[in-house]
Amino acid sequence: MYPWYAAPGYMTWYFRISHPYMMPLPAGDPPRPCELEAIVQEEAEEEGPLASSLTDTIDRMRRIAEDLLASGELPEGSRA
């Protein structure tokens, strides 16, 4: 969300009250790439084998759930 899309003071409230753990990027910080899966995998590899293993397992679980949704085996309204 861009500050100019919101009411005056909204972004200050958003970062202070609604999402205090989120902080705007420092000036000059490069934007992160949009390939989320690549980012997650790179960060997991930096963390070590346990993180990589967990990331791979979660990714497999997500693909299984997506396949079940696509085949109609999960109830309507389920999310993967």
C-alpha positions as MATLAB code, in Angstrom:
seq = 'MYPWYAAPGYMTWYFRISHPYMMPLPAGDPPRPCELEAIVQEEAEEEGPLASSLTDTIDRMRRIAEDLLASGELPEGSRA';
ca = [
       0.000    0.000    0.000;
       1.282    3.430   -0.885;
       0.904    6.206    1.715;
      -0.895    8.424   -0.792;
      -3.669    5.790   -1.157;
      -4.644    6.104    2.513;
      -6.146    8.702    4.803;
      -3.681   11.047    6.533;
      -1.991    9.263    9.417;
      -3.146    5.790    8.362;
       0.307    4.434    7.538;
       1.665    5.685   10.852;
      -1.203    3.910   12.644;
      -0.710    0.777   10.522;
       2.957    0.388   11.426;
       2.579    1.488   15.058;
      -0.697   -0.176   16.120;
      -1.855   -2.745   13.584;
       1.520   -4.190   12.553;
       4.184   -3.026   15.014;
       6.558   -5.799   13.940;
       6.644   -4.455   10.374;
       9.019   -1.628    9.606;
       9.450    0.263    6.362;
      12.641   -0.525    4.469;
      15.489    1.903    5.010;
      16.093    4.329    2.173;
      18.318    2.785   -0.477;
      17.416   -0.816    0.419;
      16.867   -2.771   -2.795;
      13.379   -4.235   -3.236;
      13.097   -7.979   -2.801;
      12.492  -10.066   -5.927;
       8.925  -11.157   -6.574;
       9.748  -14.872   -6.846;
       8.633  -15.805   -3.323;
       9.477  -19.500   -3.597;
      13.023  -18.677   -4.715;
      13.423  -16.260   -1.807;
      12.164  -18.809    0.718;
      14.473  -21.488   -0.684;
      17.511  -19.163   -0.640;
      16.825  -18.145    2.959;
      16.329  -21.771    3.995;
      19.653  -22.740    2.411;
      21.360  -19.941    4.342;
      19.783  -21.194    7.589;
      21.064  -24.726    7.106;
      19.873  -28.259    6.367;
      17.000  -28.335    8.877;
      15.404  -25.214    7.399;
      15.894  -26.545    3.846;
      14.314  -29.853    4.817;
      11.331  -28.126    6.443;
      10.878  -25.838    3.448;
      10.892  -28.798    1.051;
       8.406  -30.706    3.222;
       6.021  -27.756    3.472;
       6.276  -27.208   -0.284;
       5.372  -30.867   -0.929;
       2.406  -30.590    1.465;
       1.192  -27.483   -0.369;
       1.403  -29.255   -3.742;
      -0.521  -32.262   -2.366;
      -3.249  -29.965   -1.023;
      -3.445  -28.112   -4.357;
      -3.775  -31.446   -6.202;
      -6.552  -32.549   -3.831;
      -8.384  -29.267   -4.405;
      -8.018  -29.561   -8.174;
      -9.320  -33.152   -8.163;
     -12.365  -32.199   -6.073;
     -11.422  -34.489   -3.177;
     -11.430  -31.618   -0.664;
     -14.680  -29.863    0.323;
     -15.724  -26.706   -1.502;
     -14.246  -23.589    0.126;
     -11.055  -25.309    1.303;
      -7.804  -23.447    0.687;
      -4.327  -24.702   -0.088;
];
